[in-house]
Amino acid sequence: MSAQTALLRNVSLGERPKMRLGTYFIQTWGCQMNEEDTEQMGLYLEGIGFKPAANILEAQVILLNTCSVRKKPEDKAFSLLGELVPLRTSKDLILGVCGCMAQARADEIRRRAPHVDFVLGTGDLGLLPGLVQEAAQKRKFQKRVSLPERKGNVVEDVPQRHLGRPAKVKSFVPIQYGCDKFCTFCIVPTTRGRERSRPTADILEEVRVLAEAGTREVTLLGQTVNSYGKNLLEGKVPFSTLLWQLSEIPDLKRIRYTSPYPRDFKADLIETIRDCPKVMEHCHLPIQSGDDEMLKEMHRLYSVDSYLEIIDELRREIPGVGLTTDVIVGFPGETDEQFLNTMRLMERVRFDGAYMFAYSIRPGTPAGDRKDQVPEIIKKNRLAQLIDLQNRITCEINAKMIGATLEVLVEGPSAKDPSVMQGYSREWKMVHFKASPERIGRLAQVRVTDSRVWGLSAELI
């Protein structure tokens, strides 16, 4: 049970909400892009005088920032909407649904949750202040779910996230919105529109300001992040060029990015990872399936062999590079042999880690309309086998790192022990070690002393 659900169930048992006017609470599901959208929404609300609430009960404005990549986060959003019904006894409460589910299922949200004041799609975040102000005046239900047109750059006034916010050691920075790949399992082109890149100057200025405010690591975000810069009004700017330009910002120590697309992963990016000290030696490169026929059915525009060529080149040019991936099992029509091909690929590559999912039907996608859906019990069984395999591989890789010296960006204390600091190595290994809180935000050299499936224990050098 989530903390929000526990609080809301207390309301249903008789505890009255302790609403504070002029406060907001945002519940977020989904990827880093959704987290970035949540930060923007918070800045928009603070721009009209709202402050973050301590919890969902105290908030006057409650926003659900939703995800549609799989069914589970949609179910969670509808469940939370139902649990919010008791709060509607307050005439001051404003309830909005935002994000990908709002974009794709606005009419259904209105039908199933008539207590919602507005739904706001992914292309209209700048309208949030006006919608909140209209809802405060109790005007009629508002639905804003248009997608932006495909243009050379993103026509959005992204609020300056450093204003009025404490410095963050790590920050997400979107450089690209939408997607043009149209994978048959994916709803992103429907919920976020066609691919659009932000102007290079805007990205550089945002990262410069963040770095001056205390950010030491940025993660560049895009649905296919290495496709950046193809359709800019300023002219084509290769992704590798952007990385080199960002590396010139003095106060910035580290650069990461997610997620690149295999077909667009070229030699210049591998050379940049190898040669640019501020670009981390880690790559999250989704494979989705280890079977060529499945990749074709998914409309993934590469083959297993071409993917393996990238992996081999990365390891040849960057010894010790960290590699992670995404995998889907139980895609419509997947046979036992095709699943075994994925297992064989995982053994062949030996990723440091993987995000592994059972295929989830997304209405309105080509794969969702297919009749040859794999039974749920088979999908769950395949997923369990894949997770067991990857956990074994991860443990073996991590065990071999005992005794190694790693550079770690100290992010903060462990949730279990405030005397233990934690952070990621350059290769994307989570590391725990004893250190003073004064080291937060600084780079540290540590020696690995123990390993687990989740990461590494170490001692400060």
BAKE-978947 format. One record per residue (C-alpha): residue number from 1; x negated, y, z negated; residue in three letters. Coordinates in steps of 0.5 Angstrom, whole numbers, plus 500, padded with zeros to 3 digits. Layout:
BEGIN
     k     x     y     z     r
   NUM     X     Y     Z   Ala
...
This chain:
BEGIN
     k     x     y     z     r
     1   500   500   500   Met
     2   497   507   502   Ser
     3   497   513   497   Ala
     4   502   516   501   Gln
     5   507   511   500   Thr
     6   506   510   493   Ala
     7   507   517   492   Leu
     8   513   517   496   Leu
     9   516   511   493   Arg
    10   516   514   486   Asn
    11   520   520   489   Val
    12   525   514   491   Ser
    13   525   512   484   Leu
    14   527   519   481   Gly
    15   520   523   481   Glu
    16   522   530   484   Arg
    17   517   533   489   Pro
    18   512   538   486   Lys
    19   512   542   493   Met
    20   508   548   493   Arg
    21   510   553   499   Leu
    22   505   555   504   Gly
    23   501   548   503   Thr
    24   500   542   509   Tyr
    25   498   535   509   Phe
    26   496   531   515   Ile
    27   497   524   515   Gln
    28   492   521   521   Thr
    29   492   514   525   Trp
    30   487   513   531   Gly
    31   480   514   534   Cys
    32   475   520   532   Gln
    33   479   524   538   Met
    34   485   524   533   Asn
    35   481   526   527   Glu
    36   478   532   531   Glu
    37   486   534   533   Asp
    38   487   533   526   Thr
    39   482   538   524   Glu
    40   484   543   529   Gln
    41   491   543   527   Met
    42   489   544   520   Gly
    43   485   550   522   Leu
    44   491   553   526   Tyr
    45   495   552   520   Leu
    46   490   556   516   Glu
    47   490   561   521   Gly
    48   497   563   519   Ile
    49   496   563   512   Gly
    50   497   555   510   Phe
    51   492   551   505   Lys
    52   491   544   504   Pro
    53   495   540   499   Ala
    54   493   536   494   Ala
    55   497   530   496   Asn
    56   503   529   501   Ile
    57   508   531   495   Leu
    58   506   538   494   Glu
    59   506   540   502   Ala
    60   511   544   505   Gln
    61   509   542   512   Val
    62   507   535   513   Ile
    63   505   533   520   Leu
    64   504   525   522   Leu
    65   498   525   527   Asn
    66   500   519   531   Thr
    67   496   513   535   Cys
    68   499   509   541   Ser
    69   493   505   543   Val
    70   496   499   539   Arg
    71   503   497   536   Lys
    72   501   497   529   Lys
    73   499   505   528   Pro
    74   506   506   531   Glu
    75   509   501   526   Asp
    76   506   505   520   Lys
    77   508   512   523   Ala
    78   515   510   523   Phe
    79   515   507   516   Ser
    80   512   513   513   Leu
    81   518   517   517   Leu
    82   523   513   513   Gly
    83   519   514   507   Glu
    84   519   521   508   Leu
    85   527   521   508   Val
    86   528   523   500   Pro
    87   524   529   501   Leu
    88   529   532   505   Arg
    89   533   534   499   Thr
    90   528   540   499   Ser
    91   530   546   504   Lys
    92   523   548   505   Asp
    93   520   542   507   Leu
    94   517   542   515   Ile
    95   516   535   518   Leu
    96   513   534   525   Gly
    97   510   528   529   Val
    98   504   530   533   Cys
    99   499   526   537   Gly
   100   499   520   542   Cys
   101   506   517   540   Met
   102   509   524   540   Ala
   103   507   525   547   Gln
   104   509   518   549   Ala
   105   516   517   545   Arg
   106   518   523   543   Ala
   107   526   522   544   Asp
   108   525   515   540   Glu
   109   522   519   535   Ile
   110   528   524   535   Arg
   111   533   518   535   Arg
   112   530   514   529   Arg
   113   528   520   525   Ala
   114   533   525   526   Pro
   115   530   529   520   His
   116   524   531   524   Val
   117   523   538   525   Asp
   118   519   538   531   Phe
   119   515   533   536   Val
   120   508   536   539   Leu
   121   504   532   544   Gly
   122   497   532   545   Thr
   123   496   538   550   Gly
   124   500   543   546   Asp
   125   496   544   540   Leu
   126   496   551   540   Gly
   127   503   551   540   Leu
   128   503   549   532   Leu
   129   503   555   529   Pro
   130   510   558   533   Gly
   131   513   551   532   Leu
   132   512   551   524   Val
   133   514   558   524   Gln
   134   521   556   528   Glu
   135   522   550   523   Ala
   136   521   555   517   Ala
   137   527   559   520   Gln
   138   531   552   521   Lys
   139   532   553   528   Arg
   140   534   547   532   Lys
   141   529   541   533   Phe
   142   523   542   538   Gln
   143   520   538   543   Lys
   144   513   540   546   Arg
   145   510   534   550   Val
   146   507   537   556   Ser
   147   501   534   559   Leu
   148   495   540   561   Pro
   149   494   540   568   Glu
   150   488   537   571   Arg
   151   483   543   572   Lys
   152   476   544   572   Gly
   153   475   546   565   Asn
   154   480   545   559   Val
   155   484   551   558   Val
   156   485   551   550   Glu
   157   483   556   545   Asp
   158   480   551   540   Val
   159   480   554   533   Pro
   160   473   556   530   Gln
   161   472   550   526   Arg
   162   467   553   521   His
   163   471   559   519   Leu
   164   473   558   512   Gly
   165   471   551   511   Arg
   166   465   548   507   Pro
   167   459   546   511   Ala
   168   460   538   513   Lys
   169   453   534   514   Val
   170   457   531   520   Lys
   171   462   533   525   Ser
   172   466   531   531   Phe
   173   465   535   537   Val
   174   470   534   543   Pro
   175   467   535   550   Ile
   176   472   532   555   Gln
   177   479   530   554   Tyr
   178   484   525   558   Gly
   179   482   519   562   Cys
   180   482   517   570   Asp
   181   480   510   569   Lys
   182   487   507   568   Phe
   183   486   501   565   Cys
   184   492   496   565   Thr
   185   492   496   558   Phe
   186   491   503   556   Cys
   187   496   508   555   Ile
   188   491   514   554   Val
   189   492   517   561   Pro
   190   500   518   559   Thr
   191   498   521   552   Thr
   192   492   525   554   Arg
   193   493   526   561   Gly
   194   487   526   566   Arg
   195   480   527   565   Glu
   196   478   534   564   Arg
   197   471   537   561   Ser
   198   470   543   557   Arg
   199   465   548   559   Pro
   200   458   547   557   Thr
   201   457   554   554   Ala
   202   463   553   549   Asp
   203   460   546   547   Ile
   204   453   549   546   Leu
   205   456   555   542   Glu
   206   460   551   538   Glu
   207   455   546   536   Val
   208   450   552   535   Arg
   209   455   555   530   Val
   210   456   548   526   Leu
   211   449   547   525   Ala
   212   448   554   523   Glu
   213   453   552   518   Ala
   214   450   546   515   Gly
   215   452   540   520   Thr
   216   446   536   522   Arg
   217   449   531   526   Glu
   218   454   531   531   Val
   219   458   526   535   Thr
   220   460   528   542   Leu
   221   467   525   544   Leu
   222   471   523   550   Gly
   223   475   518   553   Gln
   224   469   516   558   Thr
   225   464   521   555   Val
   226   458   520   560   Asn
   227   463   522   565   Ser
   228   462   529   563   Tyr
   229   461   535   567   Gly
   230   464   532   574   Lys
   231   469   537   575   Asn
   232   467   543   572   Leu
   233   468   550   575   Leu
   234   461   552   573   Glu
   235   459   546   577   Gly
   236   457   539   576   Lys
   237   453   538   569   Val
   238   451   531   568   Pro
   239   452   528   561   Phe
   240   444   527   560   Ser
   241   443   535   562   Thr
   242   448   537   556   Leu
   243   444   532   551   Leu
   244   438   535   553   Trp
   245   441   542   552   Gln
   246   444   541   545   Leu
   247   437   538   543   Ser
   248   434   545   543   Glu
   249   439   547   538   Ile
   250   434   548   532   Pro
   251   438   546   526   Asp
   252   441   540   529   Leu
   253   438   534   527   Lys
   254   442   528   531   Arg
   255   446   527   537   Ile
   256   451   521   538   Arg
   257   457   520   543   Tyr
   258   462   516   544   Thr
   259   465   512   548   Ser
   260   461   511   554   Pro
   261   464   508   560   Tyr
   262   459   502   563   Pro
   263   460   504   571   Arg
   264   458   511   569   Asp
   265   452   509   565   Phe
   266   446   511   569   Lys
   267   438   511   569   Ala
   268   438   518   567   Asp
   269   442   517   560   Leu
   270   438   511   558   Ile
   271   431   516   560   Glu
   272   435   521   555   Thr
   273   436   516   549   Ile
   274   429   514   550   Arg
   275   425   520   551   Asp
   276   430   525   547   Cys
   277   428   525   539   Pro
   278   435   528   537   Lys
   279   439   523   541   Val
   280   440   517   537   Met
   281   438   510   539   Glu
   282   445   507   539   His
   283   450   506   544   Cys
   284   457   504   543   His
   285   459   501   550   Leu
   286   465   497   551   Pro
   287   465   491   554   Ile
   288   473   489   553   Gln
   289   472   482   556   Ser
   290   466   477   558   Gly
   291   470   474   564   Asp
   292   470   478   571   Asp
   293   477   476   573   Glu
   294   479   479   566   Met
   295   476   485   567   Leu
   296   479   485   574   Lys
   297   486   484   571   Glu
   298   484   490   566   Met
   299   482   494   572   His
   300   475   495   568   Arg
   301   471   498   574   Leu
   302   465   494   573   Tyr
   303   463   486   572   Ser
   304   459   482   567   Val
   305   453   482   571   Asp
   306   453   490   572   Ser
   307   454   490   564   Tyr
   308   449   486   562   Leu
   309   444   490   567   Glu
   310   445   496   563   Ile
   311   444   492   556   Ile
   312   438   489   559   Asp
   313   435   496   561   Glu
   314   437   499   554   Leu
   315   433   494   551   Arg
   316   427   494   555   Arg
   317   426   502   555   Glu
   318   428   502   548   Ile
   319   426   497   543   Pro
   320   430   496   537   Gly
   321   436   500   540   Val
   322   443   499   536   Gly
   323   448   496   541   Leu
   324   456   496   539   Thr
   325   462   494   543   Thr
   326   469   493   544   Asp
   327   473   487   545   Val
   328   480   485   547   Ile
   329   482   478   546   Val
   330   489   475   549   Gly
   331   490   480   555   Phe
   332   496   477   559   Pro
   333   494   471   563   Gly
   334   487   470   559   Glu
   335   486   462   559   Thr
   336   482   458   554   Asp
   337   476   458   559   Glu
   338   476   466   560   Gln
   339   476   467   552   Phe
   340   470   462   552   Leu
   341   466   466   557   Asn
   342   467   472   552   Thr
   343   464   468   546   Met
   344   459   466   551   Arg
   345   457   473   552   Leu
   346   457   475   545   Met
   347   452   470   544   Glu
   348   448   472   550   Arg
   349   448   480   548   Val
   350   448   479   540   Arg
   351   451   486   539   Phe
   352   449   489   532   Asp
   353   457   490   531   Gly
   354   464   490   535   Ala
   355   471   493   534   Tyr
   356   475   486   536   Met
   357   482   486   537   Phe
   358   488   482   539   Ala
   359   491   485   545   Tyr
   360   497   489   544   Ser
   361   503   490   549   Ile
   362   504   498   550   Arg
   363   510   499   554   Pro
   364   509   503   560   Gly
   365   503   500   562   Thr
   366   502   495   568   Pro
   367   499   489   563   Ala
   368   505   491   558   Gly
   369   510   489   564   Asp
   370   507   482   565   Arg
   371   511   476   564   Lys
   372   504   472   562   Asp
   373   503   474   555   Gln
   374   499   470   551   Val
   375   503   467   545   Pro
   376   501   471   538   Glu
   377   499   465   535   Ile
   378   494   464   540   Ile
   379   491   471   540   Lys
   380   490   471   532   Lys
   381   486   464   533   Asn
   382   482   467   538   Arg
   383   481   473   534   Leu
   384   479   470   528   Ala
   385   474   465   532   Gln
   386   471   472   535   Leu
   387   470   475   528   Ile
   388   467   469   525   Asp
   389   462   469   531   Leu
   390   460   476   531   Gln
   391   460   477   523   Asn
   392   455   471   523   Arg
   393   451   475   529   Ile
   394   451   481   525   Thr
   395   448   478   518   Cys
   396   443   475   522   Glu
   397   441   481   525   Ile
   398   441   485   519   Asn
   399   437   480   515   Ala
   400   431   480   520   Lys
   401   431   488   518   Met
   402   429   486   511   Ile
   403   422   490   510   Gly
   404   423   495   516   Ala
   405   423   502   515   Thr
   406   428   506   517   Leu
   407   430   514   518   Glu
   408   437   515   515   Val
   409   441   522   514   Leu
   410   444   522   507   Val
   411   451   523   508   Glu
   412   453   523   500   Gly
   413   454   518   494   Pro
   414   457   511   495   Ser
   415   464   511   493   Ala
   416   462   505   488   Lys
   417   456   508   485   Asp
   418   455   516   485   Pro
   419   447   514   483   Ser
   420   447   511   490   Val
   421   447   515   496   Met
   422   449   512   503   Gln
   423   448   514   510   Gly
   424   447   511   517   Tyr
   425   440   510   520   Ser
   426   438   512   527   Arg
   427   441   505   530   Glu
   428   447   506   527   Trp
   429   446   501   520   Lys
   430   450   503   514   Met
   431   444   504   509   Val
   432   445   504   501   His
   433   439   507   496   Phe
   434   438   510   490   Lys
   435   437   517   491   Ala
   436   438   524   488   Ser
   437   445   528   491   Pro
   438   440   534   492   Glu
   439   438   530   498   Arg
   440   445   530   501   Ile
   441   444   533   508   Gly
   442   437   531   509   Arg
   443   433   526   513   Leu
   444   430   520   509   Ala
   445   425   515   510   Gln
   446   427   508   507   Val
   447   425   501   506   Arg
   448   430   495   507   Val
   449   431   491   501   Thr
   450   437   487   502   Asp
   451   442   486   508   Ser
   452   450   484   508   Arg
   453   455   484   514   Val
   454   457   491   512   Trp
   455   450   494   513   Gly
   456   443   494   509   Leu
   457   441   496   502   Ser
   458   434   500   501   Ala
   459   429   504   497   Glu
   460   427   511   498   Leu
   461   420   511   500   Ile
